[in-house]
Amino acid sequence: MSSVRSSSTSNTYGWMRGLSGLREWLRPRTIDNLVENAHVIFNRHFEKTVAVNRNSIEDDNIGIYATDFAMMGDATARLPEELVWGLLAAGFTLNGFDGVPFFSTTHPVVLADGTSGTYANTDGGGGVRWYLFCDDRPLRPLV
């Protein structure tokens, strides 16, 4: 998983809306009107504090403290993924930056002619949910 370092209370993620794919150049150019968008994510803070007698650590001749501390480190490293997977599971009910759930058939957009429309990133079905990610592109599928 790629990560973004934060040196402030929040990170702003920007993108350009309206960038379409390539087409064969047979007639006059078609100009895409790009629109800037941004979403701000405020940092959250997490902690785990444990009390351990110093002598117990120094006298740990069977390694239980070292193992427990290694497990705490592993849990810390896994936290970002666990947060993302939890949000993914809530993606059909939790509203996103545009006011509708992350997975929706009614995401608002401005169409090429300037009118309002919607787009879908799901078929809205009620079957078993599964996800396919392409994570080798410059833009990651989830933040």
C-alpha positions in Angstrom: 0.0 0.0 0.0 1.3 3.4 -0.9 1.2 6.0 1.9 1.1 9.8 2.1 3.1 11.5 4.8 1.3 14.3 6.6 3.1 17.3 8.2 -0.1 19.3 9.0 -3.5 18.7 10.6 -5.0 17.6 7.2 -4.2 16.6 3.7 -6.0 17.9 0.6 -6.4 15.5 -2.3 -7.0 17.2 -5.6 -8.0 15.8 -8.9 -9.2 17.0 -12.3 -12.8 16.1 -13.3 -13.7 15.6 -16.9 -10.5 14.0 -18.2 -11.7 11.4 -20.8 -9.8 8.8 -22.6 -8.0 9.0 -26.0 -9.9 8.8 -29.2 -8.7 8.4 -32.8 -8.0 11.8 -34.4 -10.2 11.8 -37.5 -11.9 15.2 -37.2 -11.4 18.5 -35.4 -10.2 18.2 -31.8 -12.6 17.6 -29.0 -11.6 19.8 -26.0 -12.2 18.4 -22.5 -13.1 21.1 -20.0 -11.3 20.2 -16.9 -12.7 21.1 -13.5 -10.6 21.1 -10.3 -11.9 19.1 -7.4 -10.5 18.6 -3.9 -11.3 16.6 -0.8 -9.8 17.3 2.6 -9.0 14.5 5.1 -8.3 15.5 8.6 -5.7 13.5 10.5 -6.8 11.2 13.3 -4.6 10.1 16.1 -4.3 6.6 17.5 -2.4 5.2 20.5 -1.9 2.2 22.7 -0.4 2.6 26.1 0.6 -0.3 28.3 2.0 -0.4 31.8 4.8 -2.9 32.4 7.2 -3.2 35.3 10.8 -2.5 34.0 12.2 -5.4 36.0 9.7 -7.7 34.3 11.0 -6.7 30.9 14.6 -7.0 32.0 14.0 -10.4 33.6 11.9 -11.8 30.8 13.8 -15.0 30.2 11.1 -16.7 28.1 10.5 -13.8 25.7 6.8 -13.0 26.3 7.3 -9.2 26.4 9.4 -9.1 23.2 6.7 -11.2 21.4 3.9 -9.0 22.7 5.7 -5.8 21.7 6.4 -7.3 18.3 2.7 -8.0 17.9 1.8 -4.5 18.9 4.2 -3.2 16.2 2.6 -5.5 13.7 -0.9 -4.3 14.7 0.3 -0.7 14.3 1.6 -1.4 10.8 -1.7 -3.0 9.8 -4.0 -0.3 11.1 -4.1 1.8 7.9 -5.3 -1.2 5.9 -7.8 -2.2 8.5 -9.3 1.3 8.4 -9.5 1.2 4.6 -11.1 -2.2 4.6 -13.6 -1.1 7.2 -14.6 1.9 5.0 -14.8 -0.3 2.0 -17.3 -2.5 3.8 -19.4 0.6 4.7 -19.1 1.9 1.1 -22.8 1.2 0.3 -24.1 3.2 3.3 -21.5 5.8 4.4 -21.6 9.0 2.4 -18.5 10.2 0.6 -17.2 13.6 -0.4 -20.1 14.1 -2.9 -22.9 13.4 -0.4 -23.8 10.0 -1.7 -22.4 6.6 -0.6 -19.0 5.7 -2.0 -20.7 2.9 -4.1 -23.7 4.5 -5.7 -25.6 4.7 -8.9 -26.2 8.5 -8.4 -22.9 10.3 -8.1 -23.5 13.8 -9.3 -21.4 15.1 -12.3 -21.4 18.0 -14.7 -21.7 16.7 -18.3 -19.8 17.9 -21.3 -22.6 20.2 -22.3 -22.7 21.8 -18.8 -25.9 20.1 -17.6 -26.0 18.0 -14.5 -26.1 14.2 -14.6 -25.1 11.2 -12.6 -22.7 8.3 -12.9 -22.6 4.9 -11.3 -19.6 3.0 -9.9 -21.8 0.0 -9.0 -24.8 -1.8 -10.7 -26.8 -1.4 -7.4 -27.3 -5.1 -7.2 -27.8 -7.0 -3.9 -25.7 -10.0 -4.6 -22.4 -11.1 -3.0 -20.0 -8.1 -3.0 -16.6 -8.5 -4.4 -13.9 -6.0 -5.3 -11.3 -5.8 -8.0 -8.4 -3.3 -7.6 -5.7 -2.1 -10.0 -3.0 -0.8 -7.6 -0.2 -0.4 -10.1 -1.4 3.0 -11.4 -0.3 6.5 -10.2 -3.7 7.0 -8.6 -4.5 4.5 -5.9 -8.1 3.1 -5.7 -8.7 4.2 -2.0 -7.4 6.8 0.4 
